[in-house]
Amino acid sequence: MVGRPLSSRYPERTRPRGSTGLAQTGTTAQADPAAQGSGPGGSGDGSGSAVPRPRADAPLLEVRDWTVHHPADPSRTVVNGAALTLARGEVVGLAGLMGAGRTELAMSLFGRSWGTRISGTVLKEGRPVSTSTVAAAIRHGLAYVPEDRKDLGLNLIQDVKTNTTAAALGRVSRHGVVDSGRERKVAEEYRTSLRIKTGSLEDPVGSLSGGNQQKVVLARWMLTDPDVLILDEPTRGIDVGAKYEIYQIINELAQAGKAVLVISSELPELLGTCDRIYAMSQGRVTGQLPRAQADQEGLMRLMTAETTSPGATTPTGTATGTTTQRKETR
C-alpha cells in the first residue's frame, strides 16, 4: 500500500466474458412455479416432484421468502421474508446495522448453521436445492467464511496445512485416508497463489497475522470449489495492505465466474468492491442499489428503514417489504 493513492484502495472491478449481469438490473427475478418443486415455506429440495433442468436465464443463486427464528426464542423472527439474487461473476454486498440479521441470514443459508423454524426457498440456476445441512450446502456449491475467524473459521492450534484442507479432505485422500503428500502439495499451491506469509506449512495458524489467517480461511473454502461464496466481514481486523489483497482475491473469484456475497459493516468497502448492494433492517431486505447509483447516504436510508409488512416497493423498485423512512429530527 505504500505510495498508493487513497483513490486506489480498491482494485478495479471487471466482469468476466459471458456474464449476463442478470441480477444487476435492480429488480428481483419473478417466481417460476414450475421451477420451485416445493410448497410455500418448504425446504426447496424439490422432493416429490421431477427435478427441473437449470434455466440459462436464471440467477446462479436465488433466495426467496427466507425466514429464520431465534434458536433460544422461537417466537422471535430474526430474518423475515428475505429475498436476494446473485449472478455468475458478480460481487454483491449486504449492508446493515448491528442486529439487522445479516450474519443470521448467511449462517442459516449455509446448512442452517444458525436459527430454528427456518423456511423459504433456495434456487440454483432456477432449480430448487436443499441446504438443510452443511454437507448439502457444500455439495450444492455454497461456501461460507464466518465473521469470527478465530472462533468459527480456524483451529488456531493446528498447522496451516491442516487448516487449509479441513473442509475438503476428500480431495486430498485416497481410500478414506489422507494422503500427506497430496495434502502438502495442495496447501503449498494455495500458500503460493494467495501469498500466505508463513515460515512453514507446519506453523500453527494462530501464529500468523490476521490477514494471513484470513487467507487460510479463504483457501479452505476455495478448495471446495464453490460456485457461491458468502464472505462475512472478510477484512475485519486486518491491515490496509492485507485488505487490498483480499479485495484482489474477491475480484479473481468473480472473474472466474463465481458469485460472491460480501457482508460488511464498512460502507466504503461495499461501495468500492461490489456491483450491487442490498440493505437489511430489522430482519428484512429493504432494498438494493446498483453500484452506479449507490452512496453512503442512500444505503443508510435503507439500513435505517422501519419495516412493517410485506409487499411494498423500495426506492429501487424492488418489492422486498414495506419500509417507512424514519423522520429526521433537527
C-alpha positions, -999 to +999 in steps of 0.1 A: +000+000+000+030+023+003+027+051-023-008+040-034-033+070-035-065+067-015-084+065-048-068+032-054-078+015-022-099-009-042-089-028-073-109-022-105-139-045-109-142-062-143-169-087-152-159-120-169-169-126-205-202-143-209-215-130-177-251-120-182-253-095-154-289-107-148-290-096-112-277-061-119-309-048-132-321-037-098-352-059-099-358-093-083-365-122-106-401-133-106-411-167-091-413-196-116-438-220-102-426-248-125-391-244-111-399-244-074-408-280-068-420-274-032-449-258-014-448-224+002-423-223+031-408-256+021-372-266+022-367-261-015-353-295-021-378-304-048-388-337-032-418-354-045-416-338-080-394-341-111-362-322-109-362-293-134-333-285-156-312-254-148-325-223-166-300-205-187-316-171-179-318-178-141-295-162-115-268-185-102-284-183-067-318-170-057-332-169-022-370-164-018-390-156+013-363-167+037-375-166+073-354-175+104-364-176+141-341-172+171-330-206+184-334-195+221-368-178+215-387-193+185-413-166+188-388-140+177-383-136+140-347-126+132-349-128+094-383-121+078-391-129+042-356-121+028-350-123-009-319-118-030-302-130-062-266-135-073-253-139-108-221-155-120-192-132-120-209-108-097-198-093-063-229-084-043-228-065-010-251-069+021-252-038+043-270-033+076-266-021+112-257-044+140-287-067+147-302-063+112-299-101+106-271-102+080-250-129+097-281-149+107-293-149+071-259-161+059-255-188+085-290-201+081-285-204+043-253-223+048-265-256+062-289-240+087-260-234+110-280-209+130-317-204+138-348-225+141-381-228+122-363-218+090-385-216+059-381-203+023-366-215-010-331-216-023-327-219-061-295-225-080-298-217-117-336-218-113-337-252-097-346-257-060-319-271-039-317-282-003-291-265+021-305-282+052-271-294+063-236-280+059-227-311+037-257-304+015-248-267+011-212-276+001-225-302-023-246-276-040-216-253-043-220-229-013-192-218+010-193-195+040-164-176+055-175-166+090-170-131+106-151-146+136-122-165+120-106-173+153-136-190+169-155-203+139-131-202+109-099-218+121-084-243+145-056-220+159-035-247+174-034-268+142-009-260+114-015-241+082-016-272+061-043-290+081-065-258+083-063-253+046-076-288+037-101-293+065-132-286+045-123-308+016-105-338+029-119-359+001-097-340-023-065-350-005-075-385+005-072-420-010-095-448+001-106-427+031-071-419+043-054-385+040-025-386+015+000-364+033+020-358+001-011-345-018-022-325+013+011-308+014+011-301-024-024-286-023-016-264+007+016-252-009-003-243-041-027-221-021+001-206+000+017-195-032-014-183-051-029-164-021+005-151-010+001-165+025+032-154+045+043-183+068+077-198+075+064-233+071+031-252+064+036-268+098+035-235+116+004-231+139-021-210+121-025-190+153+010-176+149+001-159+116-010-123+112-047-115+109-045-110+072-027-143+066-051-161+089-080-148+067-063-160+036-061-195+051-098-194+058-104-183+022-081-211+009-100-237+030-133-228+013-119-222-022-106-258-021-142-270-020-146-254-055-178-235-046-200-216-071-212-191-044-190-177-016-205-159+013-179-137+030-189-123+063-167-093+073-138-106+052-114-078+061-122-073+098-091-069+120-065-069+092-042-042+080-047-020+049-023-039+027-039-072+035-073-058+028-062-048-007-050-084-013-084-098+000-102-075-025-080-088-053-089-124-043-126-115-044-121-100-079-103-130-091-131-153-078-157-132-096-135-132-127-135-170-126-173-170-127-181-174-090-208-153-073-196-136-041-218-122-014-199-097+008-213-088+042-195-058+056-201-030+082-178-007+062-199+011+036-169+024+017-157-012+013-190-023-002-191+007-025-156+001-036-158-037-043-194-046-052-216-045-083-248-042-063-256-037-026-286-050-007-295-034+027-312-051+057-331-035+085-349-053+114-346-087+096-359-076+062-341-068+030-353-032+025-338-026-010-308-028-033-288-002-052-266-008-082-230+004-078-235+034-101-264+047-080-252+037-045-237+061-020-234+060+018-264+083+023-287+061+002-276+029+018-280+044+053-316+053+045-323+017+036-304+004+066-325+025+090-358+019+073-386+008+096-402-024+083-439-032+088-454-056+063-445-073+031-454-061-004-443-025-007-418-011-032-384+001-022-367+032-037-351+009-063-384-006-074-378-040-059-406-054-038-390-066-006-413-055+022-429-023+034-404+003+045-411+036+063-383+060+065-376+075+099-382+112+101-351+132+107-352+154+138-335+187+136 
